Amino acid sequence: MNSISPSVDTGDLLSTATRLRDAAYGDVVTYSPKVFIPLTKLCRDVCHYCTFAHPPVAGERAYISAEEVLETARAGAAAGCTEALFTLGDKPELRYRVARDELASLGHDTTISYLGEMAELVLAETGLLPHLNPGVMTAEDIALLRPVSASMGLMLEGTSPSLLARGGPHFGSPDKDPERRLETIRLAGEARVPFTTGILIGIGESREDRLSALGDIRDLHARYGHIQEIIIQNFRAKPGTKMASAPEPDIDELRWTIAAARGIFGAEMSIQAPPNLSGEEFGALIDAGINDWGGVSPVTPDHVNPEAPWPEVVRLREGTAAKGKVLAARLPVYPRYIFDNGWLDDAVRPAVLRAMDGDGFARDDAWAPGVADKLPVAPAVTGGDGRRLRHTIDRAVAGERLDESLIASLLTARGEACGEVVSAADAVRQAVSGDVVTYVVNRNINYTNVCGYRCGFCAFSKGRLSANLRGAPYDLALDEISRRAAEAWERGATEVCLQGGIHPDYTGDTYLSIVRAVKAVASGMHIHAFSPLEVSQGAATLGMSVADYLVSLKEAGLGSLPG
């Protein structure tokens, strides 16, 4: 949908929005379990709807201390959070002497510099992933913060000139100039920072203004590809502010704007709306095309909207399930920016990888293959529509060949759909094997750890630069391979598994010799051996096709190949 009229019918807009959303996200609606860290509530701006920022108060610190930051972050980590959201006033040192003096006592000239130190501290000490909202930034600010954050954000809020005019909500707030905010968003794109932005509705703008602001964001995203999510946030009137009596947008206006954003940005963009700002009606936002609830904290309040507490995750899950969706926790950086190299700084990438599951969402637990801990108990997850996968499951059980997209749908199933996949798999196991579970007495023989490849995930292969990390390279002689195979046979093994690195000096004859050496000392031993790379290397060095070389390996005694 390239253009949307302000008068477009809401029903048509919602129908298109949900269809687009479902095409990209299926049954999954995400949220980010977070802690909210308000580094400072001083701000040089004076937005007429804000209760977060306030002038200095005698006897109160301008900035929270490192100890307070860590106390909040550790509480979040203990509660299962993965995001540390740093929100703060914009450049208070440019307005308040107390901010400048306190920054100097902390060893900093700017709020941005202190933020960088605190984000680095949280990342190192707790593993929480910082998402930073420091306001308008320069290229130098972004470069300083990129190595200590998983993502950053800045709400565009609106682009209408009336918002900055006398009597408007942003009058007297220089950092709310839309040109300055758009420039920050642009600079984040140049720096390849996964970025969150959006608009605030109901502060005096028109539908045309909203569509124009969203169009400006879309243009920057088309150029840089860095906008990971769009927030559509509804204005809430707060006592004690200049806009305390201003009318709030109703749920229909919010849903219209969400659906318009989905139409403008298409299926793939993450569209978010805060659930706590819609009260008991938050589930209706799913019908408008959102796929994300934003950050929700089990530990800290919403310091920007303290009058609207976040719903408990249990209630959020139930409300999501009532709309046929399954709730999934995500990280503050979206999967596509994790899997696409270049978006994360090398200093923060390891923490992101530790926190993510195979789909790029947040891990449900710390279990890993090979760990002796008890298997985690899978929670009873509701939501989603398992019937959608039933046809695919039935085809798989019947032995039909599935295409890649259908296989992916089985592997990424969550909620009730995941339960359908698991139940079907268990039924197949029962039909094929009954109650029998087998194992093999096996010995692994790795004949060399020298490898000409440099796979980024591998902790096995050795080269000239890895000796200090992984030990010295080795290349077992045939006599040693034979000895280990004979020893295994004597101890009751019935199988050896043979694999190694792709040694640059090996030929097809090397692999044939290894198989024959094992069979010579243990003729009854099953040989499970050789990766596809080893097979292709062996075939190429002998000038044979892979098919012909496999025949040669089988004739020498190879019993099976690893997957």
Phi, psi and omega in degrees: 000102187282329180218145182232132178276141176301342182258009182299144182297132183298318181300315178296320181295317180295318181299315179294319183296315181291325177296316178296314180301313182295329180296328182261325189245352178058232184270357190269129169239130188254167169208163179247114176289118191222167163244147182257117181246102180276091188300320173207144176256007171279145183206144178278352179265162184226056181302137190283354180248002193265133171248358180288309183275147176206161179292169178301144178243128181304132179088352179255144177289150177282330182230146174284152187278168177300323180295319178293321177300311182292325179299315178294315182296318180293323176297321178294317179299320179294333181270003177091012178287156176237347183245136169250103180274113174264113174241141187202162175292158186273114171045056181296338181294341178281349182242325189243129177295324181299326177292317179297317181294318182290322175300318179299320179293337178269358179086025183227153176263334185227158175297322179301318180296316178295321176302316179301319179295317182291322178296318178297321179297313180297316180299315183287322188271333186237341184080354174296146184264116182289133167244122193250129178236072185268004182096204181296136183228155171267172176299323179293321177300313182296318179297324179292322187271339185302319181288352183239018181218150175274334181195166177224170180203156174202118176291128172292324179071299179187160182240002181293130178301334182295336181292331180268347184288161178306132184091347178277162185294340182251011179298130181085009182240091186298332182280355176267006173299119185299330179294321178292322181288319176296326178293321175298316179298321178295315180297324176297323176295317178299324181275000181056057177252122172302124195230141177249134176210184181166192183232155175251123185253148177095019181251018177116002179271165176258171174300320178301319179297318179297313181297323179294316180296316178297324177295322177297319178295317180301320181296320178292321179294322178298330182278321188244337179071022190257353181281111183271338179200151176245125177261128170251105185248132180269137177297136172237125180290137184237133177302144177087002178250166179293341180252026183299330182255008180290144180291145178265147176293142180277175185297327180292321179293322177296316181294322177301316183290321176300313181296323177296319178298319178297318179296322181289318187264345175087190189290320192283331184294139174279125179247127189236146170218132182293127182289332185287347181267004179239008176058221182288350182270008189300329180299333181294342180290335177297325179291351180263353175112009176288157172231007185208145179261353183083197181281135177228130185247130172274001189240311188247153177284169171280099185293338179279326179233067186296340180282352184235085182296149176294144174293147174299150184301325179299316180290325177295319179295318180295318179294325177290317180296327180297340177260015177079019182242160178246134182275132179227136177282139178236176175266168178290349172247135186281154186308319185296336178272348173276314185284339179266105183301143177112346181270336181250140175292147181300334181287334183255341184304315181303320179294323177295315181296323178294329186273347189261157171263188185294340178266359182089004174273181178287142177293144176278337184202177183261006182295145176218153178303137179091350179277138186278357181298160176298146176296135178293147177278124181293129179290154175283104184258127177255167178104165183083173183231096181298339181295333181297328181268350186303318181296318178296317179298315180300320179294319180294316180297327180284356178089009178288150178279126181261146176280174187300319183295323179289320176299317179298323180295328177287319183289333184257008181297140177226166178064219182296330177296321176297319177300323177298317180296314181297316180297319179295319179296320180293323178295320177296316178302316180297319181293324184276317190241354183062227182258014183268128174242124186254165173209167179234140174279115195226152168232132174274131174236109177260106191279340173204146173247014174276132184214137178279351179266161180230059180295131186294338184267355193272129174250012184260309188293148181240143174217186186295337182265357188247003185299320182291334181272322193236001183096173185284149174295152176219161178211101187291139173286159180300324180299321180289322176298316179298316181299316181293323178294316179297318179298318179297317180298318180296332181268005174103005178289145175244000181213142166242142176251119185247121174206154177205184175287171178271084184293128184296341181265355181284150174233179176300328178294329178300312182292321176297320180294323179296315179298314182295325180296320178292314181296331181293330182256345180209081187297335181272000183286131173280131181252116178249110194205158165076120176284165177305324179294320178294318179297315181292323176297315180299316180296316183296320182290338179260001180069029182251160170286158178299319181299314181292323180291323176299322176299317180297317178297318180296318179296330178284342178129003178294130183263323182199160179251146173289161182292000000 
